[in-house]
Amino acid sequence: MSCTTHFAGHTVIHRLDPRPRIVATLLFAVFIALDNPYPVLATGLGVGIVLAMLARLPARPLARRLLHINLFMALLFLTLPTTTPGEPAFSIFSLPFSRVGLHLAAMITLKANAIVLAFTALLGTVELSALGHALQHLRVPDRLIHLFLFTLRYLDVIHHAYEDLLRAMKARGFRPRMDLHTYRSYGSLMAMLLVRSLERAERVMDAMKCRGFKGRFLTYRPFDFHRRDAVFCLVATIVLCLCASLRWALPGGPQ
Amino acid sequence: MHITEGVAPASVAAAGALLTAGGVAMGLRAMKDEQIPRAALMSAAIFAASLVIRLPLGPSSVHPVLNGLAGLLLGWAAVPAFLVALFLEALLFQFGGITTLGLNTITMAAPAVVCYAIFNRPLRRCRQKNTAFLLGMAAGVTALLLSFALWAAVLVLSGKSLIVIVKLALIPHLAITAMEGLFTGFVVSFLFKVYPGVFDLPLTREGGVAP
Protein backbone atom coordinates (compact mmCIF):
# COMPACT_ATOMS: atom_id res chain seq x y z
CA MET A 1 0.00 0.00 0.00
CA SER A 2 1.33 3.38 -0.91
CA CYS A 3 0.25 6.43 1.02
CA THR A 4 2.19 8.91 -1.08
CA THR A 5 -0.04 9.20 -4.11
CA HIS A 6 -1.38 12.23 -5.86
CA PHE A 7 -4.65 12.62 -7.75
CA ALA A 8 -3.56 11.14 -11.07
CA GLY A 9 -5.36 11.91 -14.32
CA HIS A 10 -5.12 13.31 -17.83
CA THR A 11 -7.13 16.50 -17.66
CA VAL A 12 -6.19 20.00 -18.79
CA ILE A 13 -4.96 20.77 -15.29
CA HIS A 14 -2.76 17.67 -15.15
CA ARG A 15 -1.07 18.58 -18.41
CA LEU A 16 -0.06 22.07 -17.27
CA ASP A 17 3.51 22.84 -16.27
CA PRO A 18 3.74 22.47 -12.45
CA ARG A 19 5.73 25.68 -11.97
CA PRO A 20 3.03 28.23 -12.88
CA ARG A 21 0.56 26.07 -10.97
CA ILE A 22 2.62 26.43 -7.79
CA VAL A 23 2.93 30.18 -8.19
CA ALA A 24 -0.76 30.61 -9.00
CA THR A 25 -1.83 28.48 -6.03
CA LEU A 26 0.34 30.45 -3.63
CA LEU A 27 -0.89 33.82 -4.90
CA PHE A 28 -4.51 32.68 -4.81
CA ALA A 29 -4.22 31.22 -1.30
CA VAL A 30 -2.50 34.30 0.10
CA PHE A 31 -5.04 36.59 -1.52
CA ILE A 32 -8.02 34.63 -0.21
CA ALA A 33 -6.50 34.49 3.27
CA LEU A 34 -6.62 38.31 3.47
CA ASP A 35 -9.68 39.99 4.94
CA ASN A 36 -12.17 39.89 2.12
CA PRO A 37 -15.81 40.89 1.67
CA TYR A 38 -18.28 38.10 0.94
CA PRO A 39 -18.55 38.54 -2.86
CA VAL A 40 -14.77 38.08 -3.19
CA LEU A 41 -14.82 34.96 -1.03
CA ALA A 42 -17.77 33.60 -3.00
CA THR A 43 -15.84 34.22 -6.23
CA GLY A 44 -12.84 32.46 -4.71
CA LEU A 45 -14.98 29.49 -3.78
CA GLY A 46 -16.35 29.49 -7.33
CA VAL A 47 -12.82 29.47 -8.74
CA GLY A 48 -11.96 26.56 -6.44
CA ILE A 49 -15.01 24.58 -7.55
CA VAL A 50 -14.30 25.24 -11.24
CA LEU A 51 -10.69 24.11 -10.81
CA ALA A 52 -11.76 20.97 -8.97
CA MET A 53 -14.19 20.18 -11.78
CA LEU A 54 -11.58 20.85 -14.47
CA ALA A 55 -9.14 18.52 -12.70
CA ARG A 56 -11.94 15.89 -12.38
CA LEU A 57 -10.97 15.23 -8.78
CA PRO A 58 -12.44 11.90 -7.63
CA ALA A 59 -15.53 12.61 -5.56
CA ARG A 60 -14.94 10.31 -2.61
CA PRO A 61 -11.40 11.33 -1.56
CA LEU A 62 -12.25 14.97 -2.19
CA ALA A 63 -15.36 14.67 -0.04
CA ARG A 64 -13.27 13.09 2.72
CA ARG A 65 -10.85 16.01 2.63
CA LEU A 66 -13.60 18.60 2.66
CA LEU A 67 -15.42 16.75 5.44
CA HIS A 68 -12.24 16.76 7.47
CA ILE A 69 -11.90 20.53 7.45
CA ASN A 70 -15.62 21.23 7.58
CA LEU A 71 -16.05 19.24 10.77
CA PHE A 72 -13.81 21.84 12.36
CA MET A 73 -15.85 24.55 10.68
CA ALA A 74 -19.03 23.06 12.16
CA LEU A 75 -17.39 23.28 15.57
CA LEU A 76 -16.66 26.96 14.86
CA PHE A 77 -20.28 27.57 13.88
CA LEU A 78 -21.45 26.00 17.13
CA THR A 79 -19.00 27.73 19.44
CA LEU A 80 -18.17 31.15 17.99
CA PRO A 81 -21.68 32.65 17.69
CA THR A 82 -22.65 31.51 21.18
CA THR A 83 -19.53 32.80 22.92
CA THR A 84 -18.77 36.00 21.02
CA PRO A 85 -20.59 38.92 22.61
CA GLY A 86 -22.61 41.14 20.30
CA GLU A 87 -26.00 41.78 18.83
CA PRO A 88 -27.81 38.44 18.39
CA ALA A 89 -28.91 37.43 14.91
CA PHE A 90 -31.31 34.79 16.24
CA SER A 91 -31.55 32.51 19.23
CA ILE A 92 -32.24 28.83 19.72
CA PHE A 93 -33.67 27.79 23.09
CA SER A 94 -32.90 31.28 24.42
CA LEU A 95 -29.24 30.79 23.47
CA PRO A 96 -28.32 33.87 21.45
CA PHE A 97 -26.25 33.45 18.28
CA SER A 98 -24.34 36.68 17.78
CA ARG A 99 -24.00 38.29 14.39
CA VAL A 100 -20.25 38.89 14.82
CA GLY A 101 -19.62 35.27 15.71
CA LEU A 102 -21.62 33.98 12.75
CA HIS A 103 -19.78 36.37 10.46
CA LEU A 104 -16.40 35.17 11.73
CA ALA A 105 -17.28 31.49 11.34
CA ALA A 106 -18.69 32.06 7.84
CA MET A 107 -15.57 33.94 6.73
CA ILE A 108 -13.26 31.20 7.94
CA THR A 109 -15.37 28.48 6.33
CA LEU A 110 -15.48 30.21 2.93
CA LYS A 111 -11.76 30.94 2.97
CA ALA A 112 -10.82 27.40 3.97
CA ASN A 113 -12.99 25.71 1.36
CA ALA A 114 -11.87 28.01 -1.45
CA ILE A 115 -8.18 27.50 -0.65
CA VAL A 116 -8.46 23.74 -0.14
CA LEU A 117 -10.30 23.24 -3.43
CA ALA A 118 -7.80 25.29 -5.44
CA PHE A 119 -4.83 23.74 -3.64
CA THR A 120 -6.05 20.19 -4.20
CA ALA A 121 -6.99 20.82 -7.83
CA LEU A 122 -3.75 22.57 -8.79
CA LEU A 123 -1.09 20.99 -6.56
CA GLY A 124 -2.72 17.75 -5.41
CA THR A 125 -2.66 16.69 -9.06
CA VAL A 126 1.11 17.04 -9.49
CA GLU A 127 3.16 13.90 -9.07
CA LEU A 128 5.05 14.45 -5.83
CA SER A 129 8.59 14.01 -7.14
CA ALA A 130 7.75 16.33 -10.06
CA LEU A 131 6.57 18.81 -7.46
CA GLY A 132 9.97 18.58 -5.79
CA HIS A 133 11.75 19.28 -9.06
CA ALA A 134 9.39 22.13 -9.89
CA LEU A 135 10.12 23.70 -6.50
CA GLN A 136 13.80 23.32 -7.27
CA HIS A 137 13.26 25.31 -10.49
CA LEU A 138 11.54 27.96 -8.38
CA ARG A 139 14.75 28.50 -6.38
CA VAL A 140 13.77 26.63 -3.23
CA PRO A 141 17.10 25.70 -1.54
CA ASP A 142 18.62 22.46 -2.85
CA ARG A 143 19.01 20.90 0.57
CA LEU A 144 15.37 21.44 1.38
CA ILE A 145 14.41 19.82 -1.93
CA HIS A 146 16.68 16.86 -1.19
CA LEU A 147 15.11 16.50 2.21
CA PHE A 148 11.68 16.54 0.55
CA LEU A 149 12.58 14.00 -2.14
CA PHE A 150 14.32 11.63 0.29
CA THR A 151 11.48 11.78 2.79
CA LEU A 152 9.03 11.07 0.02
CA ARG A 153 11.13 8.23 -1.35
CA TYR A 154 11.54 6.44 1.97
CA LEU A 155 8.14 7.07 3.50
CA ASP A 156 6.66 3.93 1.98
CA VAL A 157 9.83 1.90 2.66
CA ILE A 158 9.66 2.85 6.31
CA HIS A 159 5.97 2.17 6.43
CA HIS A 160 6.73 -1.35 5.18
CA ALA A 161 9.43 -1.76 7.83
CA TYR A 162 6.86 -0.70 10.41
CA GLU A 163 4.39 -3.30 9.17
CA ASP A 164 7.08 -6.00 9.27
CA LEU A 165 7.94 -5.17 12.86
CA LEU A 166 4.31 -5.02 13.88
CA ARG A 167 3.61 -8.37 12.19
CA ALA A 168 6.51 -9.91 14.10
CA MET A 169 5.08 -8.57 17.33
CA LYS A 170 1.60 -9.84 16.53
CA ALA A 171 3.00 -13.26 15.64
CA ARG A 172 4.34 -13.34 19.19
CA GLY A 173 0.93 -12.60 20.61
CA PHE A 174 1.09 -8.82 20.99
CA ARG A 175 -2.33 -7.28 21.53
CA PRO A 176 -2.56 -3.52 22.03
CA ARG A 177 -4.16 -2.72 25.39
CA MET A 178 -4.16 0.26 27.66
CA ASP A 179 -1.17 -0.68 29.78
CA LEU A 180 2.50 0.08 30.21
CA HIS A 181 3.52 -3.08 28.38
CA THR A 182 1.76 -1.85 25.22
CA TYR A 183 3.34 1.58 25.43
CA ARG A 184 6.77 0.10 26.05
CA SER A 185 6.35 -2.27 23.09
CA TYR A 186 5.25 0.54 20.78
CA GLY A 187 8.17 2.61 22.07
CA SER A 188 10.60 -0.18 21.19
CA LEU A 189 8.94 -0.52 17.79
CA MET A 190 9.42 3.18 17.13
CA ALA A 191 13.04 3.09 18.32
CA MET A 192 13.77 0.04 16.19
CA LEU A 193 12.26 1.86 13.21
CA LEU A 194 14.70 4.71 13.85
CA VAL A 195 17.65 2.34 14.14
CA ARG A 196 16.72 0.70 10.86
CA SER A 197 16.24 4.03 9.13
CA LEU A 198 19.67 5.17 10.33
CA GLU A 199 21.27 2.01 9.01
CA ARG A 200 19.48 2.45 5.72
CA ALA A 201 20.66 6.06 5.54
CA GLU A 202 24.25 4.84 5.79
CA ARG A 203 23.71 2.45 2.90
CA VAL A 204 21.94 5.11 0.84
CA MET A 205 24.75 7.58 1.41
CA ASP A 206 27.40 4.99 0.49
CA ALA A 207 25.53 4.08 -2.69
CA MET A 208 25.22 7.73 -3.62
CA LYS A 209 28.89 8.37 -3.02
CA CYS A 210 29.74 5.37 -5.24
CA ARG A 211 27.73 6.96 -8.01
CA GLY A 212 29.46 10.30 -7.62
CA PHE A 213 26.59 12.31 -6.12
CA LYS A 214 27.46 16.00 -6.37
CA GLY A 215 24.62 17.48 -4.39
CA ARG A 216 22.11 17.77 -7.20
CA PHE A 217 19.51 15.35 -8.51
CA LEU A 218 19.08 15.06 -12.21
CA THR A 219 15.53 14.87 -13.45
CA TYR A 220 14.42 12.83 -16.41
CA ARG A 221 11.37 15.01 -16.72
CA PRO A 222 12.38 18.38 -18.14
CA PHE A 223 9.58 20.91 -17.81
CA ASP A 224 8.24 22.44 -20.98
CA PHE A 225 6.46 25.74 -21.03
CA HIS A 226 3.79 25.30 -23.73
CA ARG A 227 1.25 27.68 -25.09
CA ARG A 228 -1.40 26.20 -22.78
CA ASP A 229 0.80 27.21 -19.83
CA ALA A 230 0.96 30.77 -21.13
CA VAL A 231 -2.84 30.72 -21.41
CA PHE A 232 -3.08 29.41 -17.86
CA CYS A 233 -0.83 32.22 -16.60
CA LEU A 234 -2.94 34.77 -18.44
CA VAL A 235 -6.22 33.40 -17.06
CA ALA A 236 -4.80 33.17 -13.54
CA THR A 237 -3.59 36.78 -13.70
CA ILE A 238 -6.96 37.98 -14.98
CA VAL A 239 -8.86 36.09 -12.25
CA LEU A 240 -6.60 37.42 -9.53
CA CYS A 241 -6.86 40.98 -10.86
CA LEU A 242 -10.65 40.69 -11.03
CA CYS A 243 -10.80 39.44 -7.45
CA ALA A 244 -8.49 42.22 -6.33
CA SER A 245 -10.48 44.95 -8.07
CA LEU A 246 -13.70 43.49 -6.67
CA ARG A 247 -12.15 43.61 -3.21
CA TRP A 248 -11.15 47.27 -3.42
CA ALA A 249 -14.24 48.40 -5.28
CA LEU A 250 -16.77 46.95 -2.86
CA PRO A 251 -17.98 49.08 0.08
CA GLY A 252 -17.08 46.35 2.61
CA GLY A 253 -13.47 46.20 1.45
CA PRO A 254 -10.44 48.03 2.82
CA GLN A 255 -10.54 51.82 2.62
CA MET B 1 -3.45 20.23 16.70
CA HIS B 2 -3.06 21.56 13.18
CA ILE B 3 -4.07 25.11 12.42
CA THR B 4 -6.62 24.81 9.66
CA GLU B 5 -6.60 26.78 6.44
CA GLY B 6 -8.42 30.10 6.69
CA VAL B 7 -8.31 30.45 10.47
CA ALA B 8 -5.28 32.70 10.72
CA PRO B 9 -5.47 36.24 9.30
CA ALA B 10 -2.79 37.27 6.83
CA SER B 11 -0.63 39.11 9.37
CA VAL B 12 -0.38 36.12 11.72
CA ALA B 13 0.23 33.70 8.85
CA ALA B 14 2.94 35.96 7.44
CA ALA B 15 4.66 36.17 10.82
CA GLY B 16 4.60 32.37 11.02
CA ALA B 17 6.02 32.04 7.51
CA LEU B 18 8.86 34.45 8.32
CA LEU B 19 9.78 32.67 11.55
CA THR B 20 9.71 29.36 9.73
CA ALA B 21 11.94 30.69 6.97
CA GLY B 22 14.47 31.77 9.60
CA GLY B 23 14.33 28.42 11.38
CA VAL B 24 14.65 26.49 8.12
CA ALA B 25 17.71 28.54 7.19
CA MET B 26 19.27 27.67 10.57
CA GLY B 27 18.36 24.02 10.12
CA LEU B 28 19.77 23.77 6.60
CA ARG B 29 22.99 25.44 7.67
CA ALA B 30 23.36 22.97 10.52
CA MET B 31 23.25 20.04 8.07
CA LYS B 32 26.05 18.84 5.88
CA ASP B 33 25.18 17.40 2.49
CA GLU B 34 26.11 13.91 3.72
CA GLN B 35 23.69 14.24 6.59
CA ILE B 36 20.66 14.88 4.41
CA PRO B 37 19.73 11.22 3.84
CA ARG B 38 20.00 10.56 7.55
CA ALA B 39 17.86 13.54 8.48
CA ALA B 40 15.35 12.60 5.78
CA LEU B 41 15.11 8.96 6.83
CA MET B 42 14.71 9.85 10.49
CA SER B 43 12.06 12.40 9.71
CA ALA B 44 10.31 9.90 7.43
CA ALA B 45 10.33 7.38 10.29
CA ILE B 46 8.98 9.92 12.75
CA PHE B 47 6.39 11.16 10.28
CA ALA B 48 5.23 7.65 9.33
CA ALA B 49 5.04 6.56 12.97
CA SER B 50 3.07 9.63 14.00
CA LEU B 51 0.53 8.70 11.34
CA VAL B 52 0.21 4.95 11.90
CA ILE B 53 0.97 4.22 15.57
CA ARG B 54 -2.12 4.43 17.75
CA LEU B 55 -1.63 4.29 21.47
CA PRO B 56 -4.73 2.89 23.15
CA LEU B 57 -6.23 5.33 25.62
CA GLY B 58 -9.51 4.40 27.25
CA PRO B 59 -12.13 3.62 24.61
CA SER B 60 -10.19 5.61 22.01
CA SER B 61 -6.57 5.92 20.90
CA VAL B 62 -4.12 8.73 20.22
CA HIS B 63 -1.37 9.26 17.70
CA PRO B 64 2.04 10.24 19.06
CA VAL B 65 3.28 13.66 17.89
CA LEU B 66 6.99 12.93 18.42
CA ASN B 67 8.30 16.48 18.09
CA GLY B 68 10.26 16.16 21.32
CA LEU B 69 11.94 13.05 19.94
CA ALA B 70 12.59 14.79 16.62
CA GLY B 71 14.32 17.62 18.47
CA LEU B 72 16.54 15.25 20.46
CA LEU B 73 17.61 13.39 17.32
CA LEU B 74 17.75 16.16 14.73
CA GLY B 75 18.47 19.40 16.55
CA TRP B 76 17.90 22.42 14.34
CA ALA B 77 17.37 20.12 11.36
CA ALA B 78 14.00 19.35 12.92
CA VAL B 79 12.68 22.64 11.48
CA PRO B 80 13.15 21.78 7.78
CA ALA B 81 12.13 18.20 8.58
CA PHE B 82 8.80 19.36 10.01
CA LEU B 83 8.29 21.80 7.14
CA VAL B 84 8.61 18.89 4.70
CA ALA B 85 6.42 16.58 6.77
CA LEU B 86 3.68 19.18 7.20
CA PHE B 87 3.78 20.11 3.52
CA LEU B 88 3.27 16.43 2.70
CA GLU B 89 0.45 16.17 5.22
CA ALA B 90 -1.26 19.17 3.66
CA LEU B 91 -0.85 17.70 0.18
CA LEU B 92 -1.85 14.14 0.99
CA PHE B 93 -4.44 14.48 3.73
CA GLN B 94 -5.30 18.17 3.99
CA PHE B 95 -4.14 18.34 7.61
CA GLY B 96 -3.15 21.94 8.16
CA GLY B 97 -2.88 23.85 4.93
CA ILE B 98 -0.76 25.86 2.57
CA THR B 99 -1.34 29.31 4.06
CA THR B 100 -0.88 28.02 7.61
CA LEU B 101 2.20 25.92 6.77
CA GLY B 102 4.54 28.41 8.45
CA LEU B 103 2.43 28.56 11.60
CA ASN B 104 2.10 24.80 11.82
CA THR B 105 5.83 24.35 11.33
CA ILE B 106 6.58 26.79 14.14
CA THR B 107 4.13 25.18 16.57
CA MET B 108 5.73 21.78 15.94
CA ALA B 109 9.39 22.61 15.37
CA ALA B 110 10.10 25.42 17.83
CA PRO B 111 9.39 23.10 20.81
CA ALA B 112 11.59 20.48 19.14
CA VAL B 113 14.52 22.90 19.03
CA VAL B 114 13.87 23.90 22.64
CA CYS B 115 13.95 20.22 23.64
CA TYR B 116 17.23 19.82 21.79
CA ALA B 117 18.69 22.81 23.65
CA ILE B 118 17.57 21.59 27.06
CA PHE B 119 17.71 17.81 26.96
CA ASN B 120 20.25 16.74 24.35
CA ARG B 121 23.37 17.44 26.41
CA PRO B 122 22.15 15.79 29.64
CA LEU B 123 21.07 12.80 27.56
CA ARG B 124 24.53 12.39 26.06
CA ARG B 125 26.11 12.61 29.51
CA CYS B 126 23.64 10.27 31.11
CA ARG B 127 24.82 6.79 32.07
CA GLN B 128 21.67 5.15 33.36
CA LYS B 129 18.71 3.80 31.48
CA ASN B 130 16.20 5.13 33.99
CA THR B 131 17.65 8.63 33.74
CA ALA B 132 17.42 8.37 29.97
CA PHE B 133 13.77 7.37 30.30
CA LEU B 134 13.05 10.34 32.55
CA LEU B 135 14.87 12.75 30.23
CA GLY B 136 12.96 11.42 27.23
CA MET B 137 9.70 11.72 29.12
CA ALA B 138 10.53 15.29 30.13
CA ALA B 139 11.35 16.12 26.50
CA GLY B 140 8.08 14.64 25.22
CA VAL B 141 6.00 16.48 27.83
CA THR B 142 7.84 19.79 27.38
CA ALA B 143 7.49 19.66 23.60
CA LEU B 144 3.77 19.00 23.69
CA LEU B 145 3.05 21.62 26.34
CA LEU B 146 5.01 24.21 24.34
CA SER B 147 3.26 23.17 21.13
CA PHE B 148 -0.10 23.58 22.81
CA ALA B 149 0.89 27.00 24.14
CA LEU B 150 2.01 28.14 20.68
CA TRP B 151 -1.11 26.71 19.06
CA ALA B 152 -3.30 28.50 21.58
CA ALA B 153 -1.35 31.73 21.07
CA VAL B 154 -1.85 31.54 17.30
CA LEU B 155 -5.59 30.96 17.71
CA VAL B 156 -6.01 33.81 20.19
CA LEU B 157 -3.97 36.15 17.98
CA SER B 158 -6.18 35.14 15.04
CA GLY B 159 -9.34 36.07 16.91
CA LYS B 160 -10.01 36.54 20.60
CA SER B 161 -13.21 34.54 20.43
CA LEU B 162 -11.31 31.45 19.25
CA ILE B 163 -10.19 30.99 22.84
CA VAL B 164 -13.27 28.80 23.22
CA ILE B 165 -11.60 26.23 20.95
CA VAL B 166 -8.48 26.37 23.13
CA LYS B 167 -10.60 25.69 26.23
CA LEU B 168 -12.31 22.75 24.54
CA ALA B 169 -8.97 21.25 23.52
CA LEU B 170 -7.21 21.67 26.86
CA ILE B 171 -8.27 18.48 28.67
CA PRO B 172 -7.81 16.10 25.70
CA HIS B 173 -4.49 17.72 25.06
CA LEU B 174 -3.28 17.08 28.60
CA ALA B 175 -4.14 13.40 28.16
CA ILE B 176 -2.21 13.31 24.88
CA THR B 177 0.73 15.02 26.59
CA ALA B 178 0.89 12.36 29.29
CA MET B 179 0.85 9.59 26.65
CA GLU B 180 3.49 11.37 24.61
CA GLY B 181 5.73 11.65 27.67
CA LEU B 182 5.51 7.93 28.39
CA PHE B 183 6.01 6.99 24.76
CA THR B 184 8.99 9.29 24.18
CA GLY B 185 10.51 8.00 27.42
CA PHE B 186 10.29 4.41 26.21
CA VAL B 187 11.70 5.27 22.77
CA VAL B 188 14.60 7.20 24.27
CA SER B 189 15.50 4.52 26.83
CA PHE B 190 15.43 1.84 24.10
CA LEU B 191 17.67 3.92 21.83
CA PHE B 192 19.95 4.57 24.80
CA LYS B 193 20.45 0.82 25.22
CA VAL B 194 20.54 -0.24 21.59
CA TYR B 195 22.14 2.65 19.71
CA PRO B 196 24.40 4.63 22.01
CA GLY B 197 25.67 7.71 20.24
CA VAL B 198 22.40 8.33 18.41
CA PHE B 199 21.92 11.54 20.36
CA ASP B 200 25.32 12.83 19.21
CA LEU B 201 24.11 12.98 15.63
CA PRO B 202 22.86 16.59 15.56
CA LEU B 203 26.32 17.71 16.65
CA THR B 204 28.50 16.46 13.83
CA ARG B 205 28.53 19.86 12.19
CA GLU B 206 30.04 21.48 15.24
CA GLY B 207 32.95 19.08 15.25
CA GLY B 208 31.41 16.53 17.62
CA VAL B 209 31.36 12.84 16.90
CA ALA B 210 32.04 11.66 13.35
CA PRO B 211 29.07 10.18 11.49
Chai-1 contact restraints between the chains, C-beta under 6 A:
chainA,res_idxA,chainB,res_idxB,connection_type,confidence,min_distance_angstrom,max_distance_angstrom,comment,restraint_id
A,A29,B,I98,contact,1.0,0.0,6.0,A-B,restraint_1
A,A29,B,T99,contact,1.0,0.0,6.0,A-B,restraint_2
A,A33,B,A10,contact,1.0,0.0,6.0,A-B,restraint_3
A,A33,B,T99,contact,1.0,0.0,6.0,A-B,restraint_4
A,L34,B,A10,contact,1.0,0.0,6.0,A-B,restraint_5
A,R65,B,Q94,contact,1.0,0.0,6.0,A-B,restraint_6
A,H68,B,Q94,contact,1.0,0.0,6.0,A-B,restraint_7
A,I69,B,T4,contact,1.0,0.0,6.0,A-B,restraint_8
A,F72,B,T4,contact,1.0,0.0,6.0,A-B,restraint_9
A,T79,B,V164,contact,1.0,0.0,6.0,A-B,restraint_10
A,L80,B,S161,contact,1.0,0.0,6.0,A-B,restraint_11
A,T83,B,S161,contact,1.0,0.0,6.0,A-B,restraint_12
A,T83,B,V164,contact,1.0,0.0,6.0,A-B,restraint_13
A,T84,B,S161,contact,1.0,0.0,6.0,A-B,restraint_14
A,I108,B,G6,contact,1.0,0.0,6.0,A-B,restraint_15
A,I108,B,V7,contact,1.0,0.0,6.0,A-B,restraint_16
A,K111,B,G6,contact,1.0,0.0,6.0,A-B,restraint_17
A,A112,B,E5,contact,1.0,0.0,6.0,A-B,restraint_18
A,A112,B,G6,contact,1.0,0.0,6.0,A-B,restraint_19
A,I115,B,E5,contact,1.0,0.0,6.0,A-B,restraint_20
A,V116,B,E5,contact,1.0,0.0,6.0,A-B,restraint_21
A,V116,B,Q94,contact,1.0,0.0,6.0,A-B,restraint_22
A,F119,B,I98,contact,1.0,0.0,6.0,A-B,restraint_23
A,P141,B,L28,contact,1.0,0.0,6.0,A-B,restraint_24
A,R143,B,L28,contact,1.0,0.0,6.0,A-B,restraint_25
A,L144,B,P80,contact,1.0,0.0,6.0,A-B,restraint_26
A,H146,B,I36,contact,1.0,0.0,6.0,A-B,restraint_27
A,L147,B,I36,contact,1.0,0.0,6.0,A-B,restraint_28
A,L147,B,A40,contact,1.0,0.0,6.0,A-B,restraint_29
A,L147,B,P80,contact,1.0,0.0,6.0,A-B,restraint_30
A,L147,B,V84,contact,1.0,0.0,6.0,A-B,restraint_31
A,F148,B,V84,contact,1.0,0.0,6.0,A-B,restraint_32
A,F150,B,P37,contact,1.0,0.0,6.0,A-B,restraint_33
A,F150,B,A40,contact,1.0,0.0,6.0,A-B,restraint_34
A,T151,B,A40,contact,1.0,0.0,6.0,A-B,restraint_35
A,T151,B,S43,contact,1.0,0.0,6.0,A-B,restraint_36
A,T151,B,A44,contact,1.0,0.0,6.0,A-B,restraint_37
A,T151,B,V84,contact,1.0,0.0,6.0,A-B,restraint_38
A,Y154,B,L41,contact,1.0,0.0,6.0,A-B,restraint_39
A,Y154,B,A44,contact,1.0,0.0,6.0,A-B,restraint_40
A,L155,B,A44,contact,1.0,0.0,6.0,A-B,restraint_41
A,L155,B,A48,contact,1.0,0.0,6.0,A-B,restraint_42
A,I158,B,A44,contact,1.0,0.0,6.0,A-B,restraint_43
A,I158,B,A45,contact,1.0,0.0,6.0,A-B,restraint_44
A,I158,B,A48,contact,1.0,0.0,6.0,A-B,restraint_45
A,H159,B,A48,contact,1.0,0.0,6.0,A-B,restraint_46
A,P176,B,P56,contact,1.0,0.0,6.0,A-B,restraint_47
A,M178,B,P56,contact,1.0,0.0,6.0,A-B,restraint_48
A,Y183,B,L182,contact,1.0,0.0,6.0,A-B,restraint_49
A,Y183,B,F183,contact,1.0,0.0,6.0,A-B,restraint_50
A,R184,B,F186,contact,1.0,0.0,6.0,A-B,restraint_51
A,Y186,B,I53,contact,1.0,0.0,6.0,A-B,restraint_52
A,G187,B,F183,contact,1.0,0.0,6.0,A-B,restraint_53
A,G187,B,F186,contact,1.0,0.0,6.0,A-B,restraint_54
A,G187,B,V187,contact,1.0,0.0,6.0,A-B,restraint_55
A,G187,B,F190,contact,1.0,0.0,6.0,A-B,restraint_56
A,S188,B,F190,contact,1.0,0.0,6.0,A-B,restraint_57
A,M190,B,A49,contact,1.0,0.0,6.0,A-B,restraint_58
A,M190,B,V187,contact,1.0,0.0,6.0,A-B,restraint_59
A,A191,B,V187,contact,1.0,0.0,6.0,A-B,restraint_60
A,A191,B,F190,contact,1.0,0.0,6.0,A-B,restraint_61
A,A191,B,L191,contact,1.0,0.0,6.0,A-B,restraint_62
A,L193,B,A45,contact,1.0,0.0,6.0,A-B,restraint_63
A,L194,B,A45,contact,1.0,0.0,6.0,A-B,restraint_64
A,V195,B,Y195,contact,1.0,0.0,6.0,A-B,restraint_65
A,S197,B,L41,contact,1.0,0.0,6.0,A-B,restraint_66
A,S197,B,M42,contact,1.0,0.0,6.0,A-B,restraint_67
A,S197,B,A45,contact,1.0,0.0,6.0,A-B,restraint_68
A,R200,B,L41,contact,1.0,0.0,6.0,A-B,restraint_69
A,A201,B,P37,contact,1.0,0.0,6.0,A-B,restraint_70
A,A201,B,R38,contact,1.0,0.0,6.0,A-B,restraint_71
A,A201,B,L41,contact,1.0,0.0,6.0,A-B,restraint_72
A,V204,B,P37,contact,1.0,0.0,6.0,A-B,restraint_73
A,M205,B,E34,contact,1.0,0.0,6.0,A-B,restraint_74
A,M205,B,P37,contact,1.0,0.0,6.0,A-B,restraint_75
A,G215,B,D33,contact,1.0,0.0,6.0,A-B,restraint_76
